[in-house]
Amino acid sequence: MAEPARPAAAGAPPHRPGPPHHPGSPHHSAPAHHSGPATLVDTARHHAAHRPDTAAVLCEGRTLTYAELHTGGNRVAHALRAAGAAPGARVAYLGKESEHYYEILFGCAKSETVLVPVNWRLTPDEVGHILQDSGSEVLFLEEEFAGVLDRLPGAPPKTVVRLGATGDYPAWKARHPGTEPPSAAGPGTPVAQLYTSGTTGLPKGVVLAHRSFFAIRDALTGAGLDWIDWRPGDVALIGIPGFHIGGLWWATQNLNAGVTVVAMRAFTPRGAIDLIRDQGVTTACVVPAMLRMMVREPGVSRDDFATLRKIVYGGSPISEALLEESLALFGGEFAQIYGLTETGNTAVCLPPADHVPGHPRMKAAGRPYPGVRCKVVDEEGRELPPGTPGEICLATPAHMVEYWGLPERTAETLRDGWIHTGDAGYLDEDGYVFIRDRIKDVILVAGENVYPAEIENVLERHPGVADAVVVGAPDERWGEQVRAFVVPAPGRRPAPGELHRFLAERIAAFKLPARYEFIDRVPRNPSGKILRRELRDRFWTDTERKVN
């Protein structure tokens, strides 16, 4: 096999910092600015002074300039403080993408409160858990989801601000000045709390500080790398929802760079194609399932993507077939990113130069960024040599502060500065990360993390279910799909449709099993732990990787 035409420089040993200074590709260009902002507060102030009339956010024909983002964020900050939200208070947002979401994000940053974006696909019970666990004192609520309030398992936050045509958000913030409030926020100050499901079945709040949204970009700029870059005049599409770390990280990277972001209310393939063409989008961040849908959209052509120069994708690997289709249709460069909410999103990148169909590196997740370290350890925590599989651990300056209110779980995941990912894989001699399986039982559905225990806990509440186990199986469109195995209660055998309806009332649609299968018993070891792989592995017998 021939080497890539533009090979990346050889990496340092696996346990060392990332790669050396080099241009990375012939399209190297200076970023929109080299230094300055270290917090989102700095970002708003800097760009309001230097590019006040530049569009910061475009959404459904509406434009929010950097001057308006700064002033609007100031008003939101003053209003939050007037509502009694002291520094450190949690502020929830339940709604789709909009310019208001980012104005509220910067208002939280300026008031030193912490934004808690809530997945709008969740059921009222799931939303209620997040609101109660976070102790959110303020809830920004879009009209579309107003019905959730009446179905929450507990009381809503004391202050609810409604967004939409008849909402009170404009008047609520207009009563307060547009002057910048005093702020002591620094790089280590918490600014966002995103909820990610866990093996216990209850979502955990991952607390991220301002530094999580600056560290990787600063490292790339400092090393002169353009694996992911931000150029003056860029227009960036946010394809991933803002309640997801991928969407929030991508938006803040572009806003920190002072370029324009295009916010989709919710992703549709035709909507994304039209925005890319009509808004002159130059960069986009998506998951492979979104690429697959755009590639297969009827009537799509390369002319639709004439302005697109780079696609950043993550959430799951890309198949070689889809990569070849995407390269032919979209043109431009591709960069794969890998990381977790706990790592502040991306910690590893497969640069554009390594995106060569047929080359072995296309099976890698990538290599650590400058200043990020990666190691692979065995069950006793001992570091393993290249080529030996174990658990992947990442040390990154963008790592989480903590799991909210869960010090023991924090200590399990973040040990001596290392995030233990729960992913199984190995490093090659050049420091590239190859993922082969998951130690944790997460299922990736179109880039969304789904944990079996959460579904199992709900299934077992059905009177016709004695026991249940959930696994992931390959799915051509979504990457993976959920499969449920059910042990019926004595004398009962609920129909799959009955189980599906029961779950649909209690968990989000993307978590619902694609199939239900009845079994006599759930396989367990002598200590009672579910031997999930006995059921899962049969779906992956023809695949090299047990992730998709």
Secondary structure, 3 states (H helix, E strand, C coil): CCCCCCCCCCCCCCCCCCCCCCCCCCCCCCCCCCCCCCCHHHHHHHHHHHCCCCEEEEECCEEEEHHHHHHHHHHHHHHHHHCCCCCCCEEEEECCCCHHHHHHHHHHHHHCCEEEEECCCCCHHHHHHHHHHHCCCEEEEEHHHHHHHHHCCCCCCCEEEEECCCCCHHHHHHCCCCCCCCCCCCCCCEEEEEEECCCCCCCEEEEEEHHHHCHHHHHHHHHCCCCCCCCCCCEEEECCCCCCHHHHHHHHHHHHHCCEEEECCCCCHHHHHHHHHHHCCCEEEECHHHHHHHHCCCCCCHHHHCCCCEEEEECCCCCHHHHHHHHHHHCCEEEEEEEEHHHCEEEEEECHHHCCCCCHHHHCCEEECCCCEEEEECCCCCECCCCCCEEEEEECCCCCCEECCCHHHHHHHEECCEEEEEEEEEECCCCCEEEEEECCCCEEECCEEECHHHHHHHHCCCCCEEEEEEEEEEECCCEEEEEEEEEECCCCCCCHHHHHHHHHCCCCHHHCCCEEEECCCCCECCCCCECHHHHHHHHHCCCCCCCC
